Structures are given as structure tokens and as C-alpha cells.
Amino acid sequence: MKLLDEREARCRRPIWRAPLPRRPHWQRIVVLLAGPAFNILFAVLVLWGMLWASGTTEVKPVVGR
């Protein structure tokens, strides 16, 4: 299996600068870590939105019922 634009023959027009396997290590690490970082951020935002929509953050005690 080959990644997009990882052909053995040269293209006349490159799609973008360089395919991911040929980029520097630090760029590959950034791309690798960006996915999980976005997933964590998205989960926090979804949970915050659910908490904001429900409107309650704690259970109020009721005495005498």
C-alpha cells in the first residue's frame, strides 16, 4: 500500500511540496500528535457543551420532604 503521491515515477506537477514520508521528522511528529490533541480538545468541548446545556453542576439537597 502506498500513501497518496508516493509513486515511484516522478510527477510533472507536484500536488504539494513533499509527501509526508519525505518531510523532516519534526513535521511528521507534529502531524502525528495533532490528531490525538484535537480528539482530546473536542471531547472537552463536547462535555462542556453538555454541562452547559443541562444547566446543573451539582445536586441541591432537599430537607423535609
HTML snippet that shows the backbone in 3Dmol.js (N, CA, C, O; Angstrom):
<script src="https://3Dmol.org/build/3Dmol-min.js"></script>
<div id="view" style="width:600px;height:400px;position:relative"></div>
<script>
const pdb = `
ATOM      1  N   MET A   1       0.843  -1.164   0.000  1.00  0.00           N
ATOM      2  CA  MET A   1       0.000   0.000   0.000  1.00  0.00           C
ATOM      3  C   MET A   1       0.895   1.234   0.000  1.00  0.00           C
ATOM      4  O   MET A   1       1.858   1.311   0.762  1.00  0.00           O
ATOM      5  N   LYS A   2       0.576   2.182  -0.844  1.00  0.00           N
ATOM      6  CA  LYS A   2       1.348   3.416  -0.910  1.00  0.00           C
ATOM      7  C   LYS A   2       0.468   4.574  -0.479  1.00  0.00           C
ATOM      8  O   LYS A   2      -0.738   4.583  -0.724  1.00  0.00           O
ATOM      9  N   LEU A   3       1.095   5.558   0.172  1.00  0.00           N
ATOM     10  CA  LEU A   3       0.385   6.762   0.550  1.00  0.00           C
ATOM     11  C   LEU A   3       0.151   7.621  -0.679  1.00  0.00           C
ATOM     12  O   LEU A   3       0.770   7.402  -1.720  1.00  0.00           O
ATOM     13  N   LEU A   4      -0.732   8.589  -0.563  1.00  0.00           N
ATOM     14  CA  LEU A   4      -1.043   9.479  -1.663  1.00  0.00           C
ATOM     15  C   LEU A   4       0.220  10.183  -2.140  1.00  0.00           C
ATOM     16  O   LEU A   4       0.981  10.710  -1.329  1.00  0.00           O
ATOM     17  N   ASP A   5       0.440  10.193  -3.414  1.00  0.00           N
ATOM     18  CA  ASP A   5       1.574  10.831  -4.074  1.00  0.00           C
ATOM     19  C   ASP A   5       2.908  10.213  -3.661  1.00  0.00           C
ATOM     20  O   ASP A   5       3.921  10.911  -3.615  1.00  0.00           O
ATOM     21  N   GLU A   6       2.923   8.941  -3.368  1.00  0.00           N
ATOM     22  CA  GLU A   6       4.165   8.233  -3.065  1.00  0.00           C
ATOM     23  C   GLU A   6       4.443   7.257  -4.206  1.00  0.00           C
ATOM     24  O   GLU A   6       4.653   6.063  -3.991  1.00  0.00           O
ATOM     25  N   ARG A   7       4.437   7.781  -5.384  1.00  0.00           N
ATOM     26  CA  ARG A   7       4.662   6.956  -6.570  1.00  0.00           C
ATOM     27  C   ARG A   7       6.148   6.802  -6.830  1.00  0.00           C
ATOM     28  O   ARG A   7       6.962   7.607  -6.378  1.00  0.00           O
ATOM     29  N   GLU A   8       6.481   5.780  -7.548  1.00  0.00           N
ATOM     30  CA  GLU A   8       7.886   5.567  -7.885  1.00  0.00           C
ATOM     31  C   GLU A   8       8.323   6.489  -9.009  1.00  0.00           C
ATOM     32  O   GLU A   8       9.479   6.912  -9.042  1.00  0.00           O
ATOM     33  N   ALA A   9       7.436   6.806  -9.918  1.00  0.00           N
ATOM     34  CA  ALA A   9       7.776   7.708 -11.023  1.00  0.00           C
ATOM     35  C   ALA A   9       7.513   9.147 -10.592  1.00  0.00           C
ATOM     36  O   ALA A   9       6.656   9.411  -9.749  1.00  0.00           O
ATOM     37  N   ARG A  10       8.256  10.058 -11.179  1.00  0.00           N
ATOM     38  CA  ARG A  10       8.088  11.473 -10.866  1.00  0.00           C
ATOM     39  C   ARG A  10       6.828  12.019 -11.524  1.00  0.00           C
ATOM     40  O   ARG A  10       6.464  11.603 -12.624  1.00  0.00           O
ATOM     41  N   CYS A  11       6.170  12.946 -10.851  1.00  0.00           N
ATOM     42  CA  CYS A  11       5.009  13.634 -11.415  1.00  0.00           C
ATOM     43  C   CYS A  11       5.478  14.881 -12.152  1.00  0.00           C
ATOM     44  O   CYS A  11       6.507  15.468 -11.817  1.00  0.00           O
ATOM     45  N   ARG A  12       4.716  15.270 -13.145  1.00  0.00           N
ATOM     46  CA  ARG A  12       5.040  16.534 -13.808  1.00  0.00           C
ATOM     47  C   ARG A  12       4.718  17.714 -12.914  1.00  0.00           C
ATOM     48  O   ARG A  12       5.497  18.662 -12.817  1.00  0.00           O
ATOM     49  N   ARG A  13       3.558  17.653 -12.256  1.00  0.00           N
ATOM     50  CA  ARG A  13       3.136  18.704 -11.341  1.00  0.00           C
ATOM     51  C   ARG A  13       3.003  18.114  -9.944  1.00  0.00           C
ATOM     52  O   ARG A  13       2.155  17.246  -9.737  1.00  0.00           O
ATOM     53  N   PRO A  14       3.794  18.544  -8.988  1.00  0.00           N
ATOM     54  CA  PRO A  14       3.615  18.026  -7.635  1.00  0.00           C
ATOM     55  C   PRO A  14       2.321  18.557  -7.028  1.00  0.00           C
ATOM     56  O   PRO A  14       1.961  19.718  -7.226  1.00  0.00           O
ATOM     57  N   ILE A  15       1.628  17.699  -6.289  1.00  0.00           N
ATOM     58  CA  ILE A  15       0.368  18.102  -5.670  1.00  0.00           C
ATOM     59  C   ILE A  15       0.646  19.095  -4.537  1.00  0.00           C
ATOM     60  O   ILE A  15      -0.009  20.133  -4.446  1.00  0.00           O
ATOM     61  N   TRP A  16       1.598  18.782  -3.692  1.00  0.00           N
ATOM     62  CA  TRP A  16       2.082  19.724  -2.696  1.00  0.00           C
ATOM     63  C   TRP A  16       3.561  19.523  -2.508  1.00  0.00           C
ATOM     64  O   TRP A  16       4.158  18.683  -3.181  1.00  0.00           O
ATOM     65  N   ARG A  17       4.166  20.267  -1.617  1.00  0.00           N
ATOM     66  CA  ARG A  17       5.627  20.313  -1.535  1.00  0.00           C
ATOM     67  C   ARG A  17       6.263  18.932  -1.476  1.00  0.00           C
ATOM     68  O   ARG A  17       7.063  18.578  -2.342  1.00  0.00           O
ATOM     69  N   ALA A  18       5.912  18.153  -0.461  1.00  0.00           N
ATOM     70  CA  ALA A  18       6.524  16.830  -0.334  1.00  0.00           C
ATOM     71  C   ALA A  18       5.545  15.919   0.388  1.00  0.00           C
ATOM     72  O   ALA A  18       4.830  16.375   1.281  1.00  0.00           O
ATOM     73  N   PRO A  19       5.498  14.652   0.025  1.00  0.00           N
ATOM     74  CA  PRO A  19       4.647  13.731   0.762  1.00  0.00           C
ATOM     75  C   PRO A  19       5.167  13.543   2.190  1.00  0.00           C
ATOM     76  O   PRO A  19       6.338  13.795   2.472  1.00  0.00           O
ATOM     77  N   LEU A  20       4.304  13.110   3.060  1.00  0.00           N
ATOM     78  CA  LEU A  20       4.637  13.010   4.486  1.00  0.00           C
ATOM     79  C   LEU A  20       5.885  12.170   4.777  1.00  0.00           C
ATOM     80  O   LEU A  20       6.692  12.597   5.604  1.00  0.00           O
ATOM     81  N   PRO A  21       6.095  11.013   4.157  1.00  0.00           N
ATOM     82  CA  PRO A  21       7.299  10.239   4.487  1.00  0.00           C
ATOM     83  C   PRO A  21       8.611  10.944   4.144  1.00  0.00           C
ATOM     84  O   PRO A  21       9.658  10.580   4.680  1.00  0.00           O
ATOM     85  N   ARG A  22       8.575  11.935   3.271  1.00  0.00           N
ATOM     86  CA  ARG A  22       9.804  12.627   2.883  1.00  0.00           C
ATOM     87  C   ARG A  22      10.013  13.941   3.631  1.00  0.00           C
ATOM     88  O   ARG A  22      11.002  14.632   3.385  1.00  0.00           O
ATOM     89  N   ARG A  23       9.121  14.293   4.523  1.00  0.00           N
ATOM     90  CA  ARG A  23       9.271  15.531   5.290  1.00  0.00           C
ATOM     91  C   ARG A  23      10.183  15.309   6.485  1.00  0.00           C
ATOM     92  O   ARG A  23      10.455  14.166   6.852  1.00  0.00           O
ATOM     93  N   PRO A  24      10.658  16.390   7.099  1.00  0.00           N
ATOM     94  CA  PRO A  24      11.523  16.251   8.278  1.00  0.00           C
ATOM     95  C   PRO A  24      10.784  15.572   9.435  1.00  0.00           C
ATOM     96  O   PRO A  24       9.555  15.574   9.501  1.00  0.00           O
ATOM     97  N   HIS A  25      11.571  14.992  10.340  1.00  0.00           N
ATOM     98  CA  HIS A  25      10.980  14.245  11.451  1.00  0.00           C
ATOM     99  C   HIS A  25      10.077  15.113  12.317  1.00  0.00           C
ATOM    100  O   HIS A  25       9.020  14.657  12.753  1.00  0.00           O
ATOM    101  N   TRP A  26      10.480  16.369  12.577  1.00  0.00           N
ATOM    102  CA  TRP A  26       9.683  17.205  13.460  1.00  0.00           C
ATOM    103  C   TRP A  26       8.305  17.485  12.858  1.00  0.00           C
ATOM    104  O   TRP A  26       7.334  17.603  13.605  1.00  0.00           O
ATOM    105  N   GLN A  27       8.191  17.596  11.539  1.00  0.00           N
ATOM    106  CA  GLN A  27       6.889  17.816  10.907  1.00  0.00           C
ATOM    107  C   GLN A  27       6.018  16.564  11.001  1.00  0.00           C
ATOM    108  O   GLN A  27       4.807  16.658  11.198  1.00  0.00           O
ATOM    109  N   ARG A  28       6.634  15.405  10.862  1.00  0.00           N
ATOM    110  CA  ARG A  28       5.871  14.163  10.990  1.00  0.00           C
ATOM    111  C   ARG A  28       5.366  13.986  12.415  1.00  0.00           C
ATOM    112  O   ARG A  28       4.247  13.516  12.623  1.00  0.00           O
ATOM    113  N   ILE A  29       6.185  14.360  13.402  1.00  0.00           N
ATOM    114  CA  ILE A  29       5.768  14.248  14.803  1.00  0.00           C
ATOM    115  C   ILE A  29       4.617  15.201  15.087  1.00  0.00           C
ATOM    116  O   ILE A  29       3.675  14.841  15.792  1.00  0.00           O
ATOM    117  N   VAL A  30       4.683  16.421  14.540  1.00  0.00           N
ATOM    118  CA  VAL A  30       3.597  17.384  14.739  1.00  0.00           C
ATOM    119  C   VAL A  30       2.293  16.843  14.160  1.00  0.00           C
ATOM    120  O   VAL A  30       1.244  16.937  14.798  1.00  0.00           O
ATOM    121  N   VAL A  31       2.354  16.285  12.967  1.00  0.00           N
ATOM    122  CA  VAL A  31       1.159  15.715  12.342  1.00  0.00           C
ATOM    123  C   VAL A  31       0.645  14.533  13.164  1.00  0.00           C
ATOM    124  O   VAL A  31      -0.563  14.380  13.348  1.00  0.00           O
ATOM    125  N   LEU A  32       1.554  13.707  13.653  1.00  0.00           N
ATOM    126  CA  LEU A  32       1.174  12.540  14.442  1.00  0.00           C
ATOM    127  C   LEU A  32       0.491  12.943  15.739  1.00  0.00           C
ATOM    128  O   LEU A  32      -0.470  12.293  16.150  1.00  0.00           O
ATOM    129  N   LEU A  33       0.961  13.998  16.394  1.00  0.00           N
ATOM    130  CA  LEU A  33       0.397  14.425  17.677  1.00  0.00           C
ATOM    131  C   LEU A  33      -0.828  15.324  17.525  1.00  0.00           C
ATOM    132  O   LEU A  33      -1.592  15.480  18.476  1.00  0.00           O
ATOM    133  N   ALA A  34      -1.026  15.910  16.367  1.00  0.00           N
ATOM    134  CA  ALA A  34      -2.160  16.806  16.165  1.00  0.00           C
ATOM    135  C   ALA A  34      -3.492  16.060  16.228  1.00  0.00           C
ATOM    136  O   ALA A  34      -4.483  16.611  16.706  1.00  0.00           O
ATOM    137  N   GLY A  35      -3.528  14.828  15.756  1.00  0.00           N
ATOM    138  CA  GLY A  35      -4.776  14.058  15.779  1.00  0.00           C
ATOM    139  C   GLY A  35      -5.268  13.781  17.187  1.00  0.00           C
ATOM    140  O   GLY A  35      -6.404  14.137  17.502  1.00  0.00           O
ATOM    141  N   PRO A  36      -4.468  13.162  18.055  1.00  0.00           N
ATOM    142  CA  PRO A  36      -4.917  12.928  19.425  1.00  0.00           C
ATOM    143  C   PRO A  36      -5.186  14.223  20.201  1.00  0.00           C
ATOM    144  O   PRO A  36      -6.099  14.269  21.025  1.00  0.00           O
ATOM    145  N   ALA A  37      -4.406  15.265  19.944  1.00  0.00           N
ATOM    146  CA  ALA A  37      -4.639  16.541  20.635  1.00  0.00           C
ATOM    147  C   ALA A  37      -6.008  17.103  20.263  1.00  0.00           C
ATOM    148  O   ALA A  37      -6.727  17.604  21.128  1.00  0.00           O
ATOM    149  N   PHE A  38      -6.366  17.026  19.002  1.00  0.00           N
ATOM    150  CA  PHE A  38      -7.681  17.507  18.580  1.00  0.00           C
ATOM    151  C   PHE A  38      -8.784  16.650  19.175  1.00  0.00           C
ATOM    152  O   PHE A  38      -9.823  17.179  19.571  1.00  0.00           O
ATOM    153  N   ASN A  39      -8.586  15.336  19.248  1.00  0.00           N
ATOM    154  CA  ASN A  39      -9.596  14.463  19.832  1.00  0.00           C
ATOM    155  C   ASN A  39      -9.846  14.808  21.298  1.00  0.00           C
ATOM    156  O   ASN A  39     -10.995  14.837  21.738  1.00  0.00           O
ATOM    157  N   ILE A  40      -8.787  15.069  22.054  1.00  0.00           N
ATOM    158  CA  ILE A  40      -8.944  15.432  23.465  1.00  0.00           C
ATOM    159  C   ILE A  40      -9.652  16.775  23.588  1.00  0.00           C
ATOM    160  O   ILE A  40     -10.565  16.923  24.400  1.00  0.00           O
ATOM    161  N   LEU A  41      -9.239  17.754  22.789  1.00  0.00           N
ATOM    162  CA  LEU A  41      -9.873  19.068  22.821  1.00  0.00           C
ATOM    163  C   LEU A  41     -11.344  18.974  22.442  1.00  0.00           C
ATOM    164  O   LEU A  41     -12.189  19.617  23.066  1.00  0.00           O
ATOM    165  N   PHE A  42     -11.650  18.190  21.439  1.00  0.00           N
ATOM    166  CA  PHE A  42     -13.034  18.029  21.011  1.00  0.00           C
ATOM    167  C   PHE A  42     -13.874  17.368  22.104  1.00  0.00           C
ATOM    168  O   PHE A  42     -15.020  17.761  22.322  1.00  0.00           O
ATOM    169  N   ALA A  43     -13.315  16.365  22.793  1.00  0.00           N
ATOM    170  CA  ALA A  43     -14.035  15.707  23.877  1.00  0.00           C
ATOM    171  C   ALA A  43     -14.324  16.683  25.013  1.00  0.00           C
ATOM    172  O   ALA A  43     -15.424  16.680  25.565  1.00  0.00           O
ATOM    173  N   VAL A  44     -13.350  17.517  25.366  1.00  0.00           N
ATOM    174  CA  VAL A  44     -13.560  18.512  26.424  1.00  0.00           C
ATOM    175  C   VAL A  44     -14.644  19.497  26.007  1.00  0.00           C
ATOM    176  O   VAL A  44     -15.500  19.849  26.819  1.00  0.00           O
ATOM    177  N   LEU A  45     -14.622  19.943  24.765  1.00  0.00           N
ATOM    178  CA  LEU A  45     -15.648  20.876  24.298  1.00  0.00           C
ATOM    179  C   LEU A  45     -17.042  20.247  24.290  1.00  0.00           C
ATOM    180  O   LEU A  45     -18.019  20.905  24.647  1.00  0.00           O
ATOM    181  N   VAL A  46     -17.139  18.994  23.890  1.00  0.00           N
ATOM    182  CA  VAL A  46     -18.437  18.317  23.882  1.00  0.00           C
ATOM    183  C   VAL A  46     -18.963  18.150  25.311  1.00  0.00           C
ATOM    184  O   VAL A  46     -20.141  18.395  25.570  1.00  0.00           O
ATOM    185  N   LEU A  47     -18.100  17.738  26.231  1.00  0.00           N
ATOM    186  CA  LEU A  47     -18.531  17.589  27.617  1.00  0.00           C
ATOM    187  C   LEU A  47     -18.914  18.931  28.225  1.00  0.00           C
ATOM    188  O   LEU A  47     -19.890  19.012  28.971  1.00  0.00           O
ATOM    189  N   TRP A  48     -18.162  19.982  27.918  1.00  0.00           N
ATOM    190  CA  TRP A  48     -18.507  21.312  28.400  1.00  0.00           C
ATOM    191  C   TRP A  48     -19.860  21.741  27.839  1.00  0.00           C
ATOM    192  O   TRP A  48     -20.675  22.311  28.565  1.00  0.00           O
ATOM    193  N   GLY A  49     -20.108  21.476  26.568  1.00  0.00           N
ATOM    194  CA  GLY A  49     -21.392  21.813  25.953  1.00  0.00           C
ATOM    195  C   GLY A  49     -22.547  21.051  26.580  1.00  0.00           C
ATOM    196  O   GLY A  49     -23.633  21.604  26.756  1.00  0.00           O
ATOM    197  N   MET A  50     -22.325  19.789  26.918  1.00  0.00           N
ATOM    198  CA  MET A  50     -23.379  19.008  27.571  1.00  0.00           C
ATOM    199  C   MET A  50     -23.677  19.562  28.966  1.00  0.00           C
ATOM    200  O   MET A  50     -24.836  19.644  29.373  1.00  0.00           O
ATOM    201  N   LEU A  51     -22.633  19.937  29.689  1.00  0.00           N
ATOM    202  CA  LEU A  51     -22.814  20.515  31.013  1.00  0.00           C
ATOM    203  C   LEU A  51     -23.513  21.863  30.914  1.00  0.00           C
ATOM    204  O   LEU A  51     -24.381  22.166  31.733  1.00  0.00           O
ATOM    205  N   TRP A  52     -23.155  22.672  29.936  1.00  0.00           N
ATOM    206  CA  TRP A  52     -23.775  23.965  29.748  1.00  0.00           C
ATOM    207  C   TRP A  52     -25.250  23.814  29.369  1.00  0.00           C
ATOM    208  O   TRP A  52     -26.085  24.599  29.818  1.00  0.00           O
ATOM    209  N   ALA A  53     -25.571  22.827  28.560  1.00  0.00           N
ATOM    210  CA  ALA A  53     -26.951  22.621  28.114  1.00  0.00           C
ATOM    211  C   ALA A  53     -27.831  22.111  29.240  1.00  0.00           C
ATOM    212  O   ALA A  53     -29.009  22.464  29.299  1.00  0.00           O
ATOM    213  N   SER A  54     -27.293  21.284  30.142  1.00  0.00           N
ATOM    214  CA  SER A  54     -28.124  20.748  31.218  1.00  0.00           C
ATOM    215  C   SER A  54     -28.365  21.788  32.298  1.00  0.00           C
ATOM    216  O   SER A  54     -29.416  21.769  32.938  1.00  0.00           O
ATOM    217  N   GLY A  55     -27.428  22.690  32.518  1.00  0.00           N
ATOM    218  CA  GLY A  55     -27.632  23.795  33.437  1.00  0.00           C
ATOM    219  C   GLY A  55     -27.368  23.500  34.898  1.00  0.00           C
ATOM    220  O   GLY A  55     -27.390  24.431  35.704  1.00  0.00           O
ATOM    221  N   THR A  56     -27.122  22.270  35.285  1.00  0.00           N
ATOM    222  CA  THR A  56     -26.857  21.975  36.690  1.00  0.00           C
ATOM    223  C   THR A  56     -25.466  21.375  36.818  1.00  0.00           C
ATOM    224  O   THR A  56     -25.037  20.560  36.002  1.00  0.00           O
ATOM    225  N   THR A  57     -24.780  21.803  37.864  1.00  0.00           N
ATOM    226  CA  THR A  57     -23.456  21.254  38.101  1.00  0.00           C
ATOM    227  C   THR A  57     -23.405  20.409  39.357  1.00  0.00           C
ATOM    228  O   THR A  57     -22.456  19.650  39.555  1.00  0.00           O
ATOM    229  N   GLU A  58     -24.431  20.532  40.226  1.00  0.00           N
ATOM    230  CA  GLU A  58     -24.460  19.726  41.445  1.00  0.00           C
ATOM    231  C   GLU A  58     -25.898  19.481  41.865  1.00  0.00           C
ATOM    232  O   GLU A  58     -26.808  20.197  41.447  1.00  0.00           O
ATOM    233  N   VAL A  59     -26.094  18.483  42.678  1.00  0.00           N
ATOM    234  CA  VAL A  59     -27.427  18.146  43.174  1.00  0.00           C
ATOM    235  C   VAL A  59     -27.678  18.980  44.429  1.00  0.00           C
ATOM    236  O   VAL A  59     -26.856  18.989  45.345  1.00  0.00           O
ATOM    237  N   LYS A  60     -28.834  19.692  44.471  1.00  0.00           N
ATOM    238  CA  LYS A  60     -29.177  20.517  45.615  1.00  0.00           C
ATOM    239  C   LYS A  60     -29.851  19.642  46.678  1.00  0.00           C
ATOM    240  O   LYS A  60     -30.720  18.837  46.346  1.00  0.00           O
ATOM    241  N   PRO A  61     -29.462  19.789  47.951  1.00  0.00           N
ATOM    242  CA  PRO A  61     -30.095  18.991  48.990  1.00  0.00           C
ATOM    243  C   PRO A  61     -31.524  19.507  49.293  1.00  0.00           C
ATOM    244  O   PRO A  61     -31.768  20.714  49.324  1.00  0.00           O
ATOM    245  N   VAL A  62     -32.436  18.581  49.509  1.00  0.00           N
ATOM    246  CA  VAL A  62     -33.820  18.937  49.846  1.00  0.00           C
ATOM    247  C   VAL A  62     -34.097  18.373  51.222  1.00  0.00           C
ATOM    248  O   VAL A  62     -33.952  17.171  51.443  1.00  0.00           O
ATOM    249  N   VAL A  63     -34.501  19.242  52.162  1.00  0.00           N
ATOM    250  CA  VAL A  63     -34.756  18.834  53.537  1.00  0.00           C
ATOM    251  C   VAL A  63     -36.254  18.933  53.815  1.00  0.00           C
ATOM    252  O   VAL A  63     -36.892  19.917  53.439  1.00  0.00           O
ATOM    253  N   GLY A  64     -36.816  17.922  54.469  1.00  0.00           N
ATOM    254  CA  GLY A  64     -38.208  17.977  54.920  1.00  0.00           C
ATOM    255  C   GLY A  64     -39.236  17.466  53.939  1.00  0.00           C
ATOM    256  O   GLY A  64     -40.398  17.856  54.045  1.00  0.00           O
ATOM    257  N   ARG A  65     -38.897  16.651  53.030  1.00  0.00           N
ATOM    258  CA  ARG A  65     -39.907  16.080  52.126  1.00  0.00           C
ATOM    259  C   ARG A  65     -40.196  14.670  52.475  1.00  0.00           C
ATOM    260  O   ARG A  65     -41.019  14.028  51.823  1.00  0.00           O
TER     261      ARG A  65
END
`;
const viewer = $3Dmol.createViewer("view");
viewer.addModel(pdb, "pdb");
viewer.setStyle({}, {cartoon: {color: "spectrum"}});
viewer.zoomTo();
viewer.render();
</script>
